[in-house]
Amino acid sequence: MKQPKPHAHRLPPAVLLMGPTASGKTALAMSLVRRFPFEIVSVDSALVYREMDIGTAKPTAEQLAEAPHRLIDILDPAETYSAARFREDALREMADITAACRVPLLTGGTLLYFRALEYGLSELPPADPAVRARIEAEAAERGWEALHGDLARLDPAAALRIHPNDPQRLQRALEVIRLTGRPLSVLQAGGRANLPYRLLRLGLLPQDREQLHRRICQRFEKMLADGLINEVAHLYQRGDLNPALPSMRAVGYRQVWRYLAGEWDRQTMIEKAVVATRQLAKRQLTWLRGDRALIRVNAEAVELSKLSARVAQFLEGDD
């Protein structure tokens, strides 16, 4: 296996592999690890949590034994995580990998984390309890979906990224607007920071929407067969978790939580989880298709030899 060619005057290489949920990112990352001196860094806001394996489609024990993934299983589900903390953690892991004369392969579907890594984050105002209390009172009166409509008028770009059922991020976006008078998306775009790596940016994009929808449905059915309800029940019974936590708002977990709470029957839970996953994939695809700098890889027909040649060329410094 060839090591990347040293270039004293050039930045070290890193590869970014992005894609929507259920697109086959883990399988492709494993194939690349077998061919190149890569070490994987996970870019996923749910995989950071321990005790959440089935519903997050966490790599199997066999896959992790073959190719350890960094930034997986680093937090308890009661803890919170942020894009800013991810950037700090990822830069540390990337530096460690590079120091060992290997190449970071960052893979996942949390696109906000990729953005934070590449461009940094603006200095945003600290939380204001009074403003947050007013937003929560409005949500109690009008509902979070109505507040999401407000955000869509004030900051369409942020509203596209934030789901109406994500009250924490929705509240923060509205809070920033009220504190600064400026859209969150504009402030975030202004936080440019140099990433000390030269990048190969790969986008694993499904071309057949119906096929992606079938994969999403089949994957959730497999999660249920593998014990997802028992996994969430264990978390539900801990007593220190609640559905407002970021971990429990992850797609699949929040639907099973409501099933366990008696709010939905099993079939409704399944339908809600599949729809939520499709909506997540749609938002991810919208983001990725708008990124003209991506090298697009057909998720339904990955040409591994062609892709490997492109990766080898990049590692040789001929990009």
Secondary structure, DSSP 4 states (H G I P E B T S, - for coil): -PPPPP-TTSPPEEEEEE--TTS-HHHHHHHHHTTSSEEEEE--TTTTBTT--TTTTPPPHHHHHHS-EETSS-B-TTS---HHHHHHHHHHHHHHHHHTT-EEEEEES-HHHHHHHHH----PPPP-HHHHHHHHHHHHHH-HHHHHHHHHHH-HHHHHHS-TT-HHHHHHHHHHHHHHSS-HHHHHHT-----SSEEEEEEEE-S-HHHHHHHHHHHHHHHHHHTHHHHHHHHHTTSS--TTSTGGGSTTHHHHHHHHTTSS-HHHHHHHHHHHHHHHHHHHHHHHHT-TT-EEEETTS--HHHHHHHHHHHHTT--
